């Protein structure tokens, strides 16, 4: 472990979940920190050795100082603590690469890391495993590098997770605010045929990003819970070619293009989410997605900008989907949502039971598929 270690055997990989003070919304004891980063009254960014309490590195560039602290920790890793100073931000001029066993946590009122002028890069590029980020804010800068640059040609993100090993696990994003990026908020880019997963997102606030709030590609084993997604330009949450997922108790409401997208996904449970007032579909299950359970969600008033979209849509050969106990309707005088549930194409093995499908503009349940299905106890159908 690198200089400044004062963790005394603390292992990010095995003890993070039980370590005192590292739970969502709390501040860890400073004695756990390998390095403490702070901005002084003159605007200089400093790194304090957690062992000696002395300043060991300082400069004007926050990314350089934080990156230096990460580099000192070596393969065993450690904890970096970001102090909060009212009225100041950590201006990030380049990506910070995060290898194995690193945990970065912010103090109290959540310090702000902001993409610097002209920035076209992820704030953090994660190449390792057993890493965690908690209790700070990440802000993009949509005016740079070019306010008219299409979102899909820029790399400006909060996180790009791109592990170098084919077998990885242990990624935690907790109590973060992620907003105003020209691309995705969190982008996990796995490798086909790998085992890269154990990704946990909890109590995050992700909004006003130009593409997806979160985009998972080739992730096996993920949980997205208790988080908020709003006004993301594409999907609130996109799950592409992933398996073994749990999406629960999130608020994915208002002006995401699509609330939740599953595309070629496998074995995902979607339960207890508020997925309302999105521009197109609330939940879209698409392109051969299989073995999906959708239970107890509220999917109301979607298609709020573009016409003829639905609370839940199953399409393009998706199979073995169970839809139980959801509310998929227009409410409070709204008339935008076209169908409560729409099933199209050759989708097969669809079970639709006990849903409230009343009050949609066209139909409660629109079955336009040639596949097999079962329906029972739904309000508003036929």
N, C-alpha and C positions, 0 to 999 in steps of 0.2 A: 504494500500500500504506500502511496506517495507521501510526501512531506505534509506535516500538519495533521496527521491522522490522530484523532482522539476518540475513536469509536470503541476501542477495546473489544474487538472480536465481533462487532456488529456486522452482520452480513445482509446486504441489501436483498439478495436473492431469497434467503431463508427466514429472515426475521423482520422484514419490512411490515408485514401485516400485523404483527404483535408488538412492535416497538412503541414504547410510550411516546405520545405526542406526535405520531405520524399519521393520525387518522384524519379523515376529511374535515376540513374547516378548522383545524387546530394548528398551532405553531409548535414545532418540536423544540425540545430543550437545546440550547446552544452548545452544550457540551458534546452533543452528538455530531456536530459539524466538523468536517475536515477543513473547510474554508468558509469564511463569512465574507460576502461581497457587499459593499456599501458605497454610496455616493456621498462625498463630503460637501461641506458648504461652498466650496469653490468649484464644484462640479466634477472633481476628479473621482474616478472609480478605483476602489481599493480592494485588495484581497487580504484578509486577516488569517493567519495561521491559527487553526482551531486549537492547537496544542499550546502554543506560546502566547497567543493573544496579540502578537505584533503584526504590523503591516509588512507583507512580504512581496507584494507586487502592486503597482499602481500605474494609472495612465488615463488618457482621455477617451479611450475606446472600450465600451462595455463588453463587446463581443470578444475582444482580445483578452481582457482580464478574466472573464468567465471561462473562455476556452483554455487559457493558461491553467486555471485551477483544475479543470477537468483533466488536462493532460498530466498533471502531477499525481493523480490518484492511482495510475497504473491498473493492472488487471484485477486487483482486489476491489477497486472502487471505493466509494465513500459518499458523503453527503455534502452538498453545497447549499448554503443558506443565503438567500437574497434579502437584504434589509429593505424596508420600505421607508422612503423619505417623501413627505408631502410636497407636491409640486414638481417632482422630478421623475424622469423616465430613464430607463436603460436603453439608450439608442443603439440598435443592433445594425452594424455596417456589413456584416458577413455571417454566413452560417456557422453555427457552433456544432461541431461533430461530437456525438455522445456515444462512447463505446459501452462495454459491459459494466454492470453493477454500479451505476451512477443514479443518485436521487437528488433532484433539485427542487427545493421548496422555498416558498416565499413567506415573508413575515406578515402577521396580522392583517392589515387592510389591503394586502395583495399588491406588491410592486408591479410596475408596468414595464414590459419589454416591448419596444416599438421598432418596427422596420424603419431604418433610416431613409432619408431622401435618396431616391434612385435605386432603392433595394429591390432586387429581383431574385430572391433566394428564399429557402426555408429558414426561419429563425433557428430551429434545431433540425439537424439531420442525424437520425439515430441509426447506427450501424451495428450495435451490439444487442444484448438481451439483459433481462433483469434490471430494468430501468424504470424510474418513476418521476413524475412531475406533479407538483401540488401547490395550490394556493398562490397563483400569480396570474397576471393578465398579459395577453399577447395581442398586440394590435398591428395590423398591416397598414399599408399606405397606398390607397388606390390611385393616388395622383401620380405615382411613380411605378415603373420607369416611364410610362406613357398612359395618361388617363383614358386614351382610346384603344389601348392595346387589348385584343381579345383575351378573355380569361384563360382560354386553353393554350395560350402561347407563353404564359408567364409561369415562373416557378415560385412566386411569392405565396408562401404558406406559413402557418405556425409550425407544423411538424411534418417532416417527411421521414417515415420509418421504413428503412430499406436494409434489412439485416444482411450481413455478409455470409452468415452461416445458414445452411439449409434446415437445421434443427434448432429452433430458438423458442423462447417463451419468457413471460413475465414483463408485461408492459402496463404501466398504471398512469392514468391521466385523471387527476382528482381536483375538484374545486378550482377549475381554470375558467377564465373568460377569454374567448377566442373570437375576434371580430375584425372586419374591415380588410380581409385579405383578398387579393385579386384572383387567387386560385382556391384550393381547398383549405379548410381549417386544419384537420388532421388527415393525413394521407398515409395509409399503411400499404406499401407496395411489396407484396410477397412474391415468391418464385414458384411457378407451377411445379408440382411434384415434391415440394418441400413440406416440412412440418413446422410452420411458423405461426405461433398463436399465443394463447393465454393473454389476451388483450382486454383490459378493463378500463372503461370510461364511466366515471361516477361524479355526479353533481357538477357537471360542466355547463357553461352558458355559451352557446356557439351561434353567432348571428351575423348577418350582413356580410357574408363572404360571397364572392361572385360565382363560385362553382359549388361544390358540395360542402356542407358543414363537416361531415366525416365521410371519408371514402375508404372502405376496406377492399383490397384486392388480394385474393388468395391467402386468407387468414383462416386458421382452423382453431376454434375455441375463442370466443369473444363474448363480452358482456357490455352492453350499453344501458345504463340505468340512471334514473333520477336526474336526467339532464334536459336542457332547454335548447330548442332549435327554432330560429325564426329568421325569415327574410334572407335565406340563402338562395343564390341565383339558380341553382340546379336542384339537387336533392338535399333534404335535411340530413338524411342518413342513407348512404348507398353501400350495398353489400354485393360485391361482384366476385363470383367464383369462390365463395367462402362456405365453410361448414361449421356446424356445432356452435350456434349462436343463441344468445338470449338478449332480447330487447324489451325492457320493462320499465314502466312508470316514468316515461319521458313525456315532456310537453313539446310536441312538434307541430306548432300551431302558428298560422298566419304567414302567408306569402313565401314559403318555400315553393319551388316549382312543383316538386313531388315531396310528400312527407317522408315516406320510407320506400326505398326501392330494393327489391331482391332480384338479382339477375344471375341465373345459373348457380343458385345457392342450394344448400343441402342441410336439412336438419336444423331449422331455425324456429325459435319460439318468439312470438310477438304478443305481449300480454300487458294489459292495463295502461296503455298509452293514450294520450290525448292527441289525435291527429286531425286537426280541424282547420278549415279556412286556408288550405293551401291552393295554389293556383291551378293545378291539374288534379291528379289523383291524390287521395290521402295515402293509401297503401297500394303499391304496384308490385305484383308477383309475376315475374316475366322470364321468358326464354329458358324453358326447361328446368325451372326451379322445382325441387321435390322435397317432400316430407316437411311441410310447414304447418305450424299450429298458430292460429290467430284467435286469441281469446280475450274477451272483456275490454276491448278497445272502444274508444269513441271516435268515430270518423264522420264528422258532420260539417256541412257548409263548405265542402271542398268544391273545386271548379269555380273558385271565387273570382278569377280573372278570365280564364279561357273556358268556353262553353263545352258541354257534353262530356265532362269527366266525372269520376265516380268516387264514392267513399272507399271501396276496395275493388281492385281489378285484378283478375287472374287471367293470364294470356300466354300465347306462344308456346304451347306444349307443356306447360307446367302441370305437375301431377301430385297426387296425394297431399291435398291441402285440406285442413280442418278449420272451419270458420264457425266459432261458437260464442254466443252471448255478447256480440258486439252491437253497438248503436251506430247505425249508418243512415243518417237522415238529414234533411234540412231542419233547422230549428230557428226559433225567434223570428219568424217571418221571412227567413232567407229562402230563396228559390233556386240557388245556383247549382247544387249538386244534382247530376243527371240521374244516375242509378245509385241505389245503395250499394249493391254488389253486382258487378258485371263479370261474367265468365265467357271467354271467347275462344275461337280456334279449336284445337284438338286437345284441350285440357281434360284430364281424366282423373277419376278417383277423388272427386271433390265432395266434401261433406259440409252442409250448411244448416246449422241447427240453432234455434233459440235466439235469433238476432232480431233487433228492432229496425225494420226497414221502411217505416212509414214516412210519408211526406217528402219523397224525392220527386224531382221534376218529371222524370219519365217512369221508371219502374223501381220497385223495391229490390227485386232480383231479376236480372236480365240474363237468361241462360242462352248464349249464342254459340255454344260449343257442341261438337259432335261426340264428346267423351261421356263417360258415365258419371253419375252424381246422385246424391241423396239429399233431400231437404225435408225438414220437419220443424214445426213450432215457431216459424218466423212471423213476426207481426209485419203487416204490409205486403205480404206475398201470399197468393197472387194478387 
